[in-house]
Amino acid sequence: MTIAEYIVKMTKKKKLHFSLLDPDKQSPEIAGSIAKTAEEAGSSAIMVGGSTLVSQRQVDDTVKAIKGNTDLPVILFPSGARFLSKYADAIFFMSLLNSRNLDYVIREHVKGAPFVKHTGVEPISMGYVIVEPGMTAGKIGEADLIKKDDIETAVGYALASQYLGMKLFYLEAGSGASFPVSNKMIRAVKKSIDIPLIVGGGIRAVKTARQKAQAGADIIITGTKLEEEKNLKQGLANIINAMED
């Protein structure tokens, strides 16, 4: 079974949580420790990526450290083709659909595709859009941010992703966002598509995670919380448990 098949299968049984680690935010050793804690708390996968990376070696070293500490699948969440790693299990081969820059829509994918082919890292196609406030991801990705109350546009992007054959759709408010994607937008998008819906950005509280899961998010991603939480295992476990309430 591929990782993509596993994700789709599991989302039909329960809500999933993925932990996102940015190699630019901590050393590989600390990343490995955080990943181990995330697995113990109940996270289902570790994503590796960030908007401000400067070195491909950062990614390699972080992925290797994570894989040395956890059995969870390690999935790349790349900002560009030069930040790929042959040590990862899979890559979110994602198109930032609402970017003004074609590099993030398709050109970086053209550059990275031969790497994926030659290394055997599993590509998982994903439609990716950034919603207000967008934060660093929106700025770096040169996104025409979806307005927080523009349900129609969000649904349109979601349907387009599904019709283009993408396996997942991701609504992103941006790491450290002051407010997450609205429940109303999540409900409308989930109602419109048949592929799993991922939601991330600004989800730090147990109550927020529960609301997003109840609204229809199949997978919730937390990143900033992993860097800020003092009692990470308990804090993350509380969020993951709340998603199933």
Secondary structure by P-SEA (a helix, b strand, c coil): ccaaaaaaaaaacbbbbbbbbbcccccaaaaaaaaaaaaaacccbbbbcccccccaaaaaaaaaaaaaccccbbbbbcccccccccccccccccccccccccccccaaaaaaaaaaaaaccbbbbbbbbbcccccaaaaaaccccccccaaaaaaaaaaaaaaacccbbbbbccccccccccaaaaaaaaaccccbbbbbcccccaaaaaaaaaacccbbbbccccccccaaaaaaaaaaaaaac
